[in-house]
Amino acid sequence: MINIDIEKIINKGSNIYYENGFSIFNGHQNIFLGSNIYLVDTLINAGDNIGSVTIDDFVFFGHGVKVLARGHDYRKRNEDRQRLVTEKPIHIKEGAWIASGSIILGGVTIGKNAVVGAGSVVTKDVPPNAIVAGNPIRLIKYIDRELTMFEKLLNFKEKWLK
């Protein structure tokens, strides 16, 4: 199966797997794909300038993931809000798993081997080896260690003291 969007990406490694429904809305020239990645039916919206999308080796996605390096300025009104596009880079590091239905917004880095739970909205950086979930995401635990007391207190604060 040949996908025109994949063919337009200049900066890509090998063994890139995708399914029907994979698409790129914008910014083919600003997408950098590593090797051995599973894009499934992801939507990528990269910018024309600083809104690059970098996906390192061994990253994989569940179904219906959206990677959005472009957006609109909520402070603008009417036609200006519609017309003016903002851009922020996204970097998904080696071995990360982005589960089905997640949305990755511009300006974030997802750390090496991190896991983003299904249906999550990523608005801030994710540390390496972290498991995050929710809208917006919060730290659930680390793959390789227990949470510190400080991290547990932050989680409690984020969840219950809004």
Secondary structure, 3 states (H helix, E strand, C coil): CCCHHHHHCCEECCCEEECCCCEEEECHHHEEECCCEEEECCEEECCCCCCCEEECCCCEECCCCEEECEEECCCCCHHHHHHCEEECCEEECCCCEECCCCEEECCEEECCCCEECCCCEECCCECCCEEEECCCCEEEEECCCCCCHHHHHHHHHHHHCC
